[in-house]
Amino acid sequence: MQYRLSNADMLLVAQVGALRNIRGLSHGYPDRAGFQNTEGQGWALHIEGAAGEFIVARYLGMYWGIELNNFRDGDLDGIDIKTSAHDTGRLIVKPGDSPDLIFVLVIGKIPLFRIAGWAYGHEVLQNKYLTKLAPNSPEAYAMPQKDLHSIIGLKHIVIRQSLAKMDREEDAYDSRYVAS
């Protein structure tokens, strides 16, 4: 699925990405991608990462909370978005990442992106995907695009989960407010 950001979309994701990078710099956080602050690549990574989150949220019909410091629960309620500027980019998952999260890979640069696919954490966290991405980088799991599930399948899962959540909320409402 291809997506072109509008001017308004670009402005929003640029602001969110810049705020995330500023927060990291002001708190002295190390860059999660392993870049030194002097290289300046953190700015582009944060902005294009925000763009990837925005695109997936819009496609899946989910709320994008634009949090500045959400490192554990995924970017979208149990879904973690990874963005790569490389056409052949792989889905990168770190050894400490949750096997229960869903990971989505978005490929591109502002303004044009495509959603390459998705996988469950436990599918990526296999020894066959363990690699060193650069000589001085720690090991990470890198799943090639050919092994990812179609984004359409994830949309169906999200819809089913939303309907199940609505049913649970309706049942809870009925048990509190409807006379037996």
Buried (B, 14 or more C-beta within 10 A) or exposed (E): BEBEBEEEBBEBBBEBBBBBBEEBEEEEBEBEEBBEBEEEBBBBBBBBBBBBBBBBBEBBEBEBEBEEEEEEEBBBBEBBBBBBEEEEBBBBBEEEBBEEBBBBBBBBBBBEBBBBBBBBBEBBBEEEBBEEBEEEEEEBBBBEBEBBBEBEEBBEBBEEEEEEEEEEEEEEEEEEEEEE
